[in-house]
Amino acid sequence: MKFSEIVQKLDVNASNSLTSNPDLNPEIAGVAAIEEATPGSISYIEGGKFAAFVGKTAASALILPADEALQQQATERGIAWIATKDPRLLFAKTIALFYKPFHPAPEIHPAAVIHPSAEIGNDVYIGPHAVIQAGVKIGNYVCVHPNVVIYPEVQIGDRTILHANCTIHERARIGANCVIHSGAVIGAEGFGFVPTPHGWFKMEQSGCTVLEDGVEVGCNSTIDRPAVGETRIAQNTKIDNLVQIGHGCQVGSNSALAAQVGLAGGVKVGNRVLLAGQVGIANQAKIGDGAIASAKAGIHNDVEPGEIVSGIPAISHKHFLKTAAIYNRLPEMYQILKQLQRRFSEK
């Protein structure tokens, strides 16, 4: 499509090169990373780290930050541009103009196994070898890819997508516009065993798992149900691949959990929390709204709202940086200590 069409379809209040140069209106055939952009593609610049690419990219159009110098440089090179406070967000919206994920047409494949008591909404796709058990309720426009297994009494909201080979256990409730990726397991038994003199006594997990609207769960992630009550993931929270969320956890809205995060049972995570890769949180810990845990942080105690923590065990990120700087000097400090010891021993 023409660059002008992209500007129109994005429908944002952002300045662009068409205002001063309406004839600079290239044909755009696709999107590309700035390092790999070719003629006919649109890319974006975010931050000073990539600013140098404006002078050498082959892209025909760019999404730029609100930086007049970069805009002028692009104009001089004959590159069409859009300027915005958040180039990455606008680029994400641009990708959606050119790429649509695979979504099969509504159909119930004859190889699917569906219990007669299941309620299926309108315009639903159910792929081959999917299994839908008794009492399941599936909303409108839902997509159930091949080999998905849905246990009894599950509820699934409108427009939710269940990718191939994921498993939804009994009584789970999944809201509208959710995405569950391949291999994910929602609502399996939590890890509940009581020690006795004769070994472990299994505590049955009679609760359920609830995913509110807009939740996305990555491949091979697991969200367990508790012995009683519920495990709940609030709306619009995004969960990466290989994440473990234990029984009885409560995760707030608009939070993001990166790959290999692990939450022990009963953890409470607030709203807008960011947990980087491999963060581990101990049983019953509470993470306040807006908190951030950097990669590999081991959290054993509560984290205050807005706090940034790092390290094992996790401490304030500022304190962690000071500690890390000292750690790098330990060999030097050790040599100084040895010299001081020798001096004192000679006296």
Secondary structure, 3 states (H helix, E strand, C coil): CEHHHHHHHHCCCCCEHHHCCCCCCCECCEECCHHHCCCCEEEECCCHHHHHHHHCCCCCEEEECCCHHHHHHHHHCCCEEEECCCHHHHHHHHHHHHCCCCCCCCEECCCCEECCCCEECCCCEECCCCEECCCCEECCCCEECCCCEECCCCEECCCCEECCCCEECCCCEECCCCEECCCCEEEEECCCEEEECCEEEECCCCCEEEECCCCEECCCCEEEECCCCEEEECCCCEECCCCEECCCCEECCCCEECCCCEECCCCEECCCCEECCCCEECCCCEECCCCEECCCCEECCCECCCCEEECCCCEEHHHHHHHHHHHHCHHHHHHHHHHHHHHHHHC
